[in-house]
Amino acid sequence: MRYEVRKLALAGVLIALGVVLSPYHIPIGVTKCFPWQHLINVISAIILGPAYAVLNAVIISTLRNIFGMGTLLAFPGSIFGALLAALMFKRFANTYLAALGEVVGTGIIGAIIACPVGILLMGKQAAIFGFVIPFIISSFMGALIAVLLFEFTSLKKIVMKKRVSM
């Protein structure tokens, strides 16, 4: 039970960080590229697992929209990346594959799902590939930062030690 409380607390911290960093985005086309969301997705995926990673993505996207710091594209752009990153890490225990899962989940799957969201709910006329490039750029930058954090800090040792002891 104590471990679940720690996971919940860390999820709360990551969600808060995602909302606080929301004003810092890069506009590319009709999207707001938000590499911090993808950084948090990869960290959540590695440390907390699939359920928490997806839940964090949904909550951060919801709060960003409520506070006017995001668009509806935040949902498909983060949920699928978080899920695929978490599943890749759960299966292979490799930070690089988790980062790749984030990029593929967001940059390809999320972009394809974002197309009807953009057209039907936001009134934005965009082809599927209008979302793919910005989503890949954003998710790649966030995933790269996450990999650098894990590879060049003691965070990787801590995570792997916890993983072995579980």
DRENDO-1510 file (C-alpha; in Angstrom, 1 decimal, always signed):
<recs>
REC; n; res; u; v; w
REC; 1; MET; +0.0; +0.0; +0.0 .
REC; 2; ARG; +2.8; +2.4; +0.8 .
REC; 3; TYR; +4.2; +2.0; -2.7 .
REC; 4; GLU; +0.9; +3.0; -4.2 .
REC; 5; VAL; +0.8; +6.2; -2.2 .
REC; 6; ARG; +4.3; +7.0; -3.5 .
REC; 7; LYS; +3.2; +6.4; -7.1 .
REC; 8; LEU; +0.1; +8.6; -6.5 .
REC; 9; ALA; +2.2; +11.4; -5.0 .
REC; 10; LEU; +4.7; +11.2; -7.9 .
REC; 11; ALA; +1.8; +11.2; -10.4 .
REC; 12; GLY; +0.5; +14.4; -8.7 .
REC; 13; VAL; +3.9; +16.1; -8.9 .
REC; 14; LEU; +4.3; +15.1; -12.6 .
REC; 15; ILE; +0.8; +16.4; -13.4 .
REC; 16; ALA; +1.6; +19.7; -11.6 .
REC; 17; LEU; +4.8; +20.0; -13.5 .
REC; 18; GLY; +3.0; +19.4; -16.8 .
REC; 19; VAL; +0.5; +22.2; -16.0 .
REC; 20; VAL; +3.1; +24.6; -14.8 .
REC; 21; LEU; +5.3; +24.1; -17.9 .
REC; 22; SER; +2.2; +24.5; -20.2 .
REC; 23; PRO; +2.9; +28.1; -21.2 .
REC; 24; TYR; +6.1; +27.1; -22.8 .
REC; 25; HIS; +5.3; +25.7; -26.2 .
REC; 26; ILE; +6.4; +26.0; -29.8 .
REC; 27; PRO; +3.7; +26.8; -32.3 .
REC; 28; ILE; +4.1; +24.7; -35.5 .
REC; 29; GLY; +1.2; +24.9; -37.9 .
REC; 30; VAL; -2.1; +24.5; -36.2 .
REC; 31; THR; -0.5; +22.7; -33.2 .
REC; 32; LYS; +1.1; +23.8; -30.1 .
REC; 33; CYS; +4.2; +21.6; -29.8 .
REC; 34; PHE; +4.6; +20.9; -26.1 .
REC; 35; PRO; +7.8; +18.8; -25.6 .
REC; 36; TRP; +7.3; +18.9; -21.8 .
REC; 37; GLN; +4.2; +16.8; -22.1 .
REC; 38; HIS; +6.2; +14.1; -23.9 .
REC; 39; LEU; +9.0; +14.3; -21.4 .
REC; 40; ILE; +6.5; +13.7; -18.6 .
REC; 41; ASN; +4.8; +10.9; -20.6 .
REC; 42; VAL; +8.1; +9.0; -20.9 .
REC; 43; ILE; +9.0; +9.6; -17.2 .
REC; 44; SER; +5.5; +8.5; -16.2 .
REC; 45; ALA; +5.7; +5.5; -18.5 .
REC; 46; ILE; +9.1; +4.3; -17.0 .
REC; 47; ILE; +8.5; +5.0; -13.4 .
REC; 48; LEU; +4.8; +4.6; -12.9 .
REC; 49; GLY; +3.6; +2.2; -15.6 .
REC; 50; PRO; +0.9; +2.2; -18.3 .
REC; 51; ALA; -2.2; +3.1; -16.2 .
REC; 52; TYR; -0.6; +6.1; -14.5 .
REC; 53; ALA; +1.1; +7.3; -17.7 .
REC; 54; VAL; -2.2; +7.4; -19.6 .
REC; 55; LEU; -4.1; +8.9; -16.6 .
REC; 56; ASN; -1.4; +11.6; -16.2 .
REC; 57; ALA; -1.7; +12.4; -19.9 .
REC; 58; VAL; -5.5; +12.7; -19.7 .
REC; 59; ILE; -5.4; +14.9; -16.6 .
REC; 60; ILE; -2.6; +17.2; -17.9 .
REC; 61; SER; -4.4; +17.6; -21.2 .
REC; 62; THR; -7.7; +18.3; -19.4 .
REC; 63; LEU; -6.1; +20.9; -17.1 .
REC; 64; ARG; -4.3; +22.6; -20.0 .
REC; 65; ASN; -7.6; +22.9; -21.9 .
REC; 66; ILE; -9.4; +24.2; -18.8 .
REC; 67; PHE; -6.8; +26.9; -18.2 .
REC; 68; GLY; -6.7; +27.8; -21.9 .
REC; 69; MET; -3.1; +26.6; -22.4 .
REC; 70; GLY; -3.8; +23.8; -24.8 .
REC; 71; THR; -6.1; +22.5; -27.5 .
REC; 72; LEU; -8.2; +19.4; -28.0 .
REC; 73; LEU; -5.2; +18.0; -30.0 .
REC; 74; ALA; -3.5; +17.5; -26.6 .
REC; 75; PHE; -5.6; +14.4; -26.0 .
REC; 76; PRO; -4.7; +12.2; -29.0 .
REC; 77; GLY; -1.3; +13.8; -29.0 .
REC; 78; SER; -0.4; +12.6; -25.5 .
REC; 79; ILE; -2.5; +9.6; -24.6 .
REC; 80; PHE; -1.3; +7.2; -27.3 .
REC; 81; GLY; +2.3; +8.2; -26.8 .
REC; 82; ALA; +2.1; +7.7; -23.1 .
REC; 83; LEU; +0.4; +4.3; -23.6 .
REC; 84; LEU; +2.9; +3.0; -26.2 .
REC; 85; ALA; +5.9; +4.3; -24.2 .
REC; 86; ALA; +4.7; +2.5; -21.1 .
REC; 87; LEU; +4.0; -0.7; -22.9 .
REC; 88; MET; +7.4; -0.6; -24.6 .
REC; 89; PHE; +9.1; +0.0; -21.2 .
REC; 90; LYS; +7.1; -2.7; -19.5 .
REC; 91; ARG; +8.0; -5.2; -22.1 .
REC; 92; PHE; +11.6; -4.4; -22.8 .
REC; 93; ALA; +12.8; -2.3; -19.8 .
REC; 94; ASN; +14.7; +0.0; -22.1 .
REC; 95; THR; +14.5; +3.8; -21.9 .
REC; 96; TYR; +15.3; +4.2; -25.6 .
REC; 97; LEU; +12.4; +2.0; -26.6 .
REC; 98; ALA; +10.1; +3.8; -24.2 .
REC; 99; ALA; +11.1; +7.1; -26.0 .
REC; 100; LEU; +10.5; +5.5; -29.4 .
REC; 101; GLY; +7.1; +4.3; -28.2 .
REC; 102; GLU; +6.3; +8.0; -27.3 .
REC; 103; VAL; +7.4; +9.2; -30.7 .
REC; 104; VAL; +5.5; +6.5; -32.6 .
REC; 105; GLY; +2.4; +6.7; -30.3 .
REC; 106; THR; +2.2; +10.5; -30.5 .
REC; 107; GLY; +3.8; +11.2; -33.9 .
REC; 108; ILE; +1.9; +8.6; -35.9 .
REC; 109; ILE; -1.0; +7.1; -34.0 .
REC; 110; GLY; -1.9; +10.3; -32.2 .
REC; 111; ALA; -1.5; +12.4; -35.3 .
REC; 112; ILE; -3.9; +10.2; -37.3 .
REC; 113; ILE; -6.5; +10.3; -34.5 .
REC; 114; ALA; -6.0; +14.1; -34.2 .
REC; 115; CYS; -7.0; +14.7; -37.8 .
REC; 116; PRO; -10.7; +14.0; -37.3 .
REC; 117; VAL; -10.5; +15.8; -33.9 .
REC; 118; GLY; -9.1; +18.9; -35.6 .
REC; 119; ILE; -11.6; +18.8; -38.4 .
REC; 120; LEU; -14.8; +17.9; -36.5 .
REC; 121; LEU; -14.3; +19.5; -33.1 .
REC; 122; MET; -12.0; +22.5; -33.9 .
REC; 123; GLY; -12.9; +23.4; -37.4 .
REC; 124; LYS; -9.3; +23.2; -38.6 .
REC; 125; GLN; -8.8; +21.9; -42.1 .
REC; 126; ALA; -5.8; +19.8; -42.1 .
REC; 127; ALA; -4.5; +16.7; -43.8 .
REC; 128; ILE; -3.2; +13.8; -41.7 .
REC; 129; PHE; +0.3; +14.7; -42.5 .
REC; 130; GLY; -0.3; +18.2; -41.3 .
REC; 131; PHE; -0.3; +16.8; -37.8 .
REC; 132; VAL; +2.3; +14.1; -38.2 .
REC; 133; ILE; +5.4; +16.3; -38.7 .
REC; 134; PRO; +4.6; +18.7; -35.7 .
REC; 135; PHE; +3.6; +15.8; -33.5 .
REC; 136; ILE; +6.8; +13.9; -34.3 .
REC; 137; ILE; +9.0; +17.0; -33.7 .
REC; 138; SER; +7.3; +17.7; -30.4 .
REC; 139; SER; +7.4; +14.1; -29.1 .
REC; 140; PHE; +10.9; +13.6; -30.3 .
REC; 141; MET; +12.2; +16.6; -28.4 .
REC; 142; GLY; +10.4; +15.6; -25.2 .
REC; 143; ALA; +11.5; +12.0; -25.5 .
REC; 144; LEU; +15.1; +13.0; -26.1 .
REC; 145; ILE; +15.1; +15.1; -23.0 .
REC; 146; ALA; +13.7; +12.2; -21.0 .
REC; 147; VAL; +16.3; +9.8; -22.3 .
REC; 148; LEU; +19.1; +12.3; -21.5 .
REC; 149; LEU; +17.6; +12.6; -17.9 .
REC; 150; PHE; +17.6; +8.9; -17.5 .
REC; 151; GLU; +20.9; +8.1; -19.1 .
REC; 152; PHE; +23.0; +10.9; -17.6 .
REC; 153; THR; +21.6; +11.1; -14.1 .
REC; 154; SER; +21.2; +8.6; -11.3 .
REC; 155; LEU; +17.5; +8.3; -12.1 .
REC; 156; LYS; +18.1; +5.2; -14.3 .
REC; 157; LYS; +19.8; +3.4; -11.4 .
REC; 158; ILE; +17.0; +4.2; -9.0 .
REC; 159; VAL; +14.3; +3.0; -11.4 .
REC; 160; MET; +16.1; -0.2; -12.3 .
REC; 161; LYS; +16.8; -1.0; -8.7 .
REC; 162; LYS; +13.1; -0.5; -7.8 .
REC; 163; ARG; +12.2; -2.6; -10.8 .
REC; 164; VAL; +14.3; -5.5; -9.6 .
REC; 165; SER; +13.0; -5.4; -6.0 .
REC; 166; MET; +9.4; -5.3; -7.0 .
</recs>
